[in-house]
Amino acid sequence: MPYNLLNEEWMMVLSAKGVRSTIAPWQITDAIDTDPILSLQTPRPDFHGALVQFLIGLLQTTFAPEDRDEWFRYFESPPAPETLREAFAPYAHAFELDGDKARFMQDQNPLAEQKPLPITALLIDTAGSETHFVKDLPTQGLSPAMAALALYTLQTNAPSGGAGHRTSLRGGGPLSTLVIATPEETGSQPSLWQTLWLNVLDEESFGVRATPEDAERIFPWLSQTRISGKGGSDTPPEAVHKLQMFWGMPRRIRLDVETVSQGTCAISGTVDDKLIRRYRTKNYGTNYTGAWHHTLSPYTDDGKQLLAMHPRGSISYRHWMGLVQEPKDSKVKRLPARVVHRFTADGYELDQEGVRFRLWAFGYDMDNMKPRCWFESTLPLFPFKDDEQQEEIRFAAERLVQAAGLFLENLRGRIKDAWFQPNDPRRKSAKLEHIQDAFWQETESDFYARIQALASAADPMDDRLAQFHAWHRVLRGYTETAFDRWVDYNQITEQSHPRRIAEARRNLRCFNYSKKIRACLELPDRSNAGERQAA
């Protein structure tokens, strides 16, 4: 029998009572009232992100609610497992990992002329190369479950891989942002269903409905690959079904399931009778072009093209504008993911007792085909009661982040003043990333406290000045303390330059009340030096 990803019990999960089990996708709502499934258990963070997106895409394709009312109804009363099983069944033929017919995420051509590669070269962090620090690549194997996850993870995040090896539908290493439910300190643990459903749009919002007759246009492996090489063509959104955004297949890959054997999976550590050890690949697969707008990614729009955002370093509150709210004071529009936009607009209607909502941002920071790092982070989310509140908090958040950037820029400059003479060549090349990272991390909780206060205020406009003043105190105190920490102000040696350090610190403090800061945070004009010192 073919290994079918909708029918096999292959996903490891954890329940509210701490029970670990392996389930099929249609069983995600099993025992929802007595021992609900809380989370997926995967051996790698990129697999975790991919599996969540797999399930969201599956629900969006086969079980999307008709409208907002039905969406809210299913959030409060999840469907029975059998209901999901019935919804998935018409599409089951698209999820067979092996067998003689179309295979999940694989080219219909056997690619027999291509040299076989070790299956672990599917992993993005090996980049298909045996020069990386992965031993015995040719002899390792993956269980069908891990091979399926490796395949979906690669196709969803595909970086550039040389001539004709296409990137994912959102580009190489896209940033994904999902809405997740987390418990209050005394609240009950939200279920996996709630997190998945928070990222499914109703049909009216998504803009299209799927039927089983659409399967070949939704799942590209059900038909011949749209070759993008000589004589081929690109694939804009209008050429296929809109739901293909969840099932993009830029790479031509064929798992070698004809020579499987028993062994221990290199990733999960489980023993399996169908260990897959090799695959084949060929370039010039599907080349996704045009204005694809994936519901799980934020985008930039410069008026000419829509581009999915990509991780560039750690993710923190400095990315609030663009990930949670759309900034207004920017030449390039930054659009939060559609599921995040929907939550900020409608989330206040959810029963929030005992639950907090957060934005989960994750993805690979890629350098062409080489992954620099996997980044993920969560940011608090605050649903807005109306457009007026959303606009007030957007304005305040933009000013808070802008002020933080100004204070950080000043801190970095004054530290360089303390360390180097103006003409010292080391000044320009000095790496201060550690200072920058510490700043964003150590002021983060205070930023969210300001946003929380504004979101809870009866009138955010009235409370805005109080929060601006509080933020000013935080940044002023932090930068002065950080200056002393990094310059080692209290341990001046004979080789140090006390006058230069003292002058740099004085300039640091003067900046706290500069015209630029006052305008940003709407502070009163306090030109009197005595008043400034007393503050």
N, C-alpha and C positions, 0 to 999 in steps of 0.2 A: 504494500500500500504506500502511496506517496506520502511524504512528510508534509502535512498541511498546517500552516501557521495559524489558521483559525480554529482548527479542530484539536490539534495536539496540545497537551498540557506541558508547556515549555517555559512559561514565565514564572520565575521565583518571586514570591510575594510575602509580606509580613502582615499579620492580622492584629487587631486591637488587643487580643489576649496573648500576643507574642508568639503565635503559631506561624512557623514558616512552612509554606507549601508551594507546589508547582501547579499552575492553573493554565487553562486556555483563555484567550482574550474575552470570550463571552461570559466567563465566570467572574468578572471584576466586581459584580454586585452581589456575589454569593454571600449569604448570611449577613446582609447589610444591616439588619436590625439587632442582631445578637453578637456577632463578632466580625465587624466589617474589615475588609482589606484596607490597610492604611498606606502601604507604600510598595514600590517595586524594589527588588533586591538584585542589583546587577554588580558584576565584578569590576567594572570600569566606569568612571564618570561620563565619558562620551557615549558609552552604551546606554547609560541611564537616560541621558538627554534624548538620545535617538529613540529609545523604546517608548518614552512618554509621547514623543511626537508621532510615532507609529500608531499608538492607540488613539490619540486625538484625531489624526488623519482618518483612521478607520471609522470612528464615530461620525466625523464630519461627512464622510462619504456615504455611509450606510444608514445612519440613524440621526441625521440632523433634524432638529425640531422645526415645525412649520413657521412659528412666530415666537415673539418674546414670551407670551403667556405660556406656551408649551415648554419653552426653555425653563422658565421659573418653576413650572410644575414638576419637571423631571429633576431639577436640582433639589427640591424638597422631598420628592418621592421617587427615588431611582427605579428604573425598570427592572423587572425580574431577569435573572440570567437567561431563561428560556426566550424571553422577548428579544434580547440581544442576539441570541443564537439564530432566531428566525430572521432577524434583520441582516445578519452577516451572511447567511446561507447562499443567497443569490450571487454573491461575489467570491465564494470560497475557491472557485477554480483559478482565481488570480493569485492565490497564496500557497501554491504547491512549490516547495523548495527543490524537489527532485521529480523524477518520473519522465515519461515520454512526451508530455505536452508542455505548454508554456510554463516556465519556471519563474518564481518570484524574483524580481529585480535582475533577471539574467537575459542575455541575448538569446534569440531563438536559434541562431547559427551556432553549431558546436565549437567553432573556432579551433578545429583540430589542427590547423596549420600553425598555430601559435605555440611557442614554447611554454610548458607548464611552469607555474610559479608556486612557491610555498604558500599555503593558505594564510599564514600569519602575515604575509606581505599585504593583505587587505587592510591591516590596521594602519591608521593614518600616521601613527608615531613611528612606524618602521619605514614609511614612504617607499615601500616596494624594494628596499635595498638591503642586502645582506651585510653592508658595511656598518649598520647600526648595531647597538649593543644588545642584540637579541641572538642568543646562541641557538645552534641547531635548527635554523629556520626550515630546512628541507624535511626534517623528520618529525616536526611537531604537527599536531592536528587539532581541529576544532570540532566540537559536537555540532549537530545540525542547528541547535538553538543559538550557539555562539557564532556559527558561520552566518546565520541569518542576520544577527545583530551587527556583525562586522560588515556585512554587505550593505545593510540599510544605512549604517553610520557613514560609510564611505560615500554612497550615492547622495546622501543628504548634505554632507559637508565637503564634497569632493574638491580638493585643491587642484591647482594646475599641476599636470604631471608630465610635462613634455609635449612635443608636437602632437596635436590632435587628441590629447587626453583631456576631455572637457571638464570644466568646473561644474559645481552643483547649480541648480536652478537659481539659487540666491548668490552665486559666486563662491569662491573658495573660502571655506571657514566662516559661514555667516553667523551673526549674533542672533540668538533666539531669546525672546522674552515672553515668559508665560505668567499667568496669574495663578497663584497657589494659595490654598487655605492652610493656615497654621493655627495651633491652639493658643488661647490665652493661658496665663499661668495656671488657672484653675479650671480651664475649659476642657471639653472632651476633644479627642483627636479627630480632626476632619478625615473623611475617607478618601481613598484614591479616586473614587468616582467623582467626588466634588472637585478635586483638582483638575481632572480631565475635562469635566463638563464646563468648568469655568473658561475653557479655551476652545469650546465649540460654539460656533455662531449659528443662529437660526437662519433658515433658508432666505427669509426676507433680507437679512443683513448681509449674508454671504453673496446673494445675488444669483444663485443658480441651484437647481435641484438635480440630483443624480438618480438615474434609473439603471437597472441591470443592463439595458440595451446600450448604455454609454460606456460599458466596461473597457472596450478596446481603446477608447479615447482618454480614459482616466488612467489605466494601467498600461504603460508603453510596452511592456514585455509580452502583452497579449497579441501583438502584431509585429511585423518586421520593424526593426530599428530604423528610425529616421536618420540615415547616414548624413554626416555633415562634411564629408570630404569632397573630393572631386566628383561633380555630378550630383551631389547631395543638396540639402537645404537646411536652413536654420529653423528653429521652433519657437515662434512667438506665441503668446497666450491664445490668440485667435485661431491658431492652427490645430489645437487640441482642446480637451475639456479643461475647464478652470480648475477642477479638483486634482489635476495632475501636479499641482504645486506640492502636494504631500507625497507624491509617488514618482518624482523626477528620477530619470535613469540616464545620467550623462555618460556613464562608463559602460563599455561593452565588456561584460564579464560572464564567464561560464564556469560554475563550480564543477569540479571533477567528482561526481557522485557515483561514477562507475567503478572506482577502485577503493571504496571505503573499506575500513577494517576496524577491529576493536582496538581501543586504546584510551588513554587518559587525555582529556581535553586540556590544551595548554593554557586556557584562560579560566575556566570554571573549576578545573581539577576533578571533574566527574568522569567516571568510566562510561564509555558509550560504544555500542556495537557498530555505529555508523560514523566513525571519525573521518572527517573530510580533511585531506592533507594538501590538496593542490587545486589550483584554478588556472584558467587561461583568460587573457584579456587582449583586446585589440583597440586601436585608437579610432578617432573620428566617429564617435557615437553621437548622441543627441546633443546639439548645441542650443541651449536655451537663450533666447535673445528677446529684447523688447520689454514692455512694461509689466513684467510679472510682479504681483504684489501679494506676497505670502502673508497669511494672517498672523503668523507667529514671529515676525521680524519687524524691527523698526527700519525706517527708510529715510534716505535723503532725497530731496527733489530740487534740482538746480534750475528747473524750468525746461530743461532739455531731456533729462533722463531720470528715471527712478532707480535708485541703487540701494540694495540692502546694506545695513550697517555691519561692520565687522569688529570684533574685539581688538583693541589696541592698548594693551596693558590692563591693569586691574580695573574692576568696575566698582564705582562708588557714587556718592551723591552728586559728584560733579557732572555725572551723566543724567541727572534727574530730568533736565530739559532735553527732550528728545526721546527718552525712554518712557517717561511717565506723562509729560505734558509737552505740547508743541511750543517751542520758543517763538516769540514774536520779533525780537530784536536780532534777527539773523538773516544774512543774505541768502543762505541756503536753507530751505525748509527742512526741518527734521520731524518726521512723522512717527509717533509711537505705533507699536504693533496694533493691528485692528482689534485684537482681543483685549489689549490693555485699554485702548480708547473706549471700547464698549463697557468695560468694567468701571472706569472712572465716571462714565455718564449714567450708568444704570445700577451700579453696585450698591448704592444706598438702599435699594429696595430689598436686598437680601437680608435674611435673619442673621445678624452679626453677633448674637449673644454667644460668648465663649470662643469666638473665632476672630483671628486676625488675618488680613489678606496682605500678601506680599507679591512683589514682582521678582521672579526668578530669571536672571539673565545668565547665559552661558554660551560658550563656543570656543573654537580654536583661534588663537592668534597665529596667523600663518605668514610665513615669509616665502611667497610663491608655493612650492611644493613641500616646504619644510615647516613643521609645526614648532613655533617657539614655545608655546605654553597653552594649556587648557585653563581658561578662566571661567569662574562662575561666582555669582554673588546674589544676595537677595536684598531688596529695598522695600521699605514699608509702602503700602498703597492706601490711599484715603479716597473713598468714593465721594463724589461731589453731589450736593443736594440739588443744585441748579446751576445754570450757566453763569449766573452772577458770582456765586461762590467759586466756581472753577476759575473764572477770569481773575478774581482777586488773589487766589492762591497761586495761580500761574505767574502773575505779576510779582508777587512777593518772593516766590521761589527763584525766579530768574534774577532778581536783585540780590538775594542771599548768596546764590552761587557766584554771581558776578563779583560781589564784594570779597568772597573767599579767594577768588582768583587774583584780585588786586592785592590783597594782603600777602598771599603766597609769593607773588612776583616781587613785591617789596622785600619780603624776608630773604628770598634767594639773593637779590641784589645787594642787600646790606651785609649778608654773610660774606659774599665775595669781597665787598669793600673792606671788611675786617681781616680777611685772610690775605688779600693781595694788594699790591700797589696798582694804580690804574693802568700802568703800561706793562704789567706782568703778563707774559704770554699764557701762563697757566690759568688765568682768570677765565678766558673764553672757553677753554676746554674742560673746566672743572665740572665733574659729574655730580649733580645734586639730586638725582632721582630718589635717593633714600630720604632726603628731607621732604621732597614733594609727596612721596607715598605716606610718610608719617603724618604730614599735615592733613591730608584727606581722611586718613583713618582715624586720627585722634580728635577731629572736630565733627565727625559724622553723627554721633549720637546727639550733639547739640543742634545740628541742622534739623534732624527729624523732630526734635522737641519743638522747634519753632514751627514746623509745618503742622505737627499735631495740634499745637495751640491754636493755630489759625483755622484748622479744619473743625475744631471743637467750639470756636468762638461764635457767639450769636451773630456778630457782625464782623467778619474778617477785616474789613476796611478800618474799623475803629481800633482793632487790636494790632493792626499792622505796625504802627510806629513803635509800640511797646516791644514787639518781636524784633524789629530792626535795631532798637537800642540794646536789647539783650544779646543779639548776634554780634553787635559791635564790641560789646564787653568781652565776649568769648574770643573773638579774633584778636583783639588788642592784647588780652592776657596771654593767649597762646603764643603769638608771634614773639612777644618779649621774652617769655620763658624759653621758647625754642631757640631764639638767638643766643641766649646765655648757654644753653645746653650744647649747641653745635660749635660755638666760638670758644667755649671753655673760658668764659669771662672771669670766673673766680679763681683761675689758676694761671695767671699771667706770668710768663717766664722772661728771662733776659732777651730771648730771641723774639718775643712778641712785640707788638707795637701798641702800647696802651692808648696812646692818643688816637690812633686810627680806629681802634676798637670802640673807644668812647664816642668818637664822632659818628661812627656807623650806627651805634645804638641810639644816639640822639636823633639821627635822621630817620631811623626806624620808627621811633615814637612820634616824631613830627608828622609822619605820613598818616598816622591814625586819624588825624583831623584835616587832612588835605581836602582841597576842593572836590577832587574826584570821589573820595570816600563819602564826604558829606552829601554830594549829589546822589550817589548810588543808594545810600541808606536813609536819605531824607533827614539828615541830622541838622540841628540848628547851627548857625554860624557862630562858632566860639573862637574868635580870633585872639582873645585875651590869653596870654601864655599862662597866667596864674590859674585861670579857670581850667585850662587844659591840664595843667599839672595836678590840680585838685581832683579831677575826674579819675 
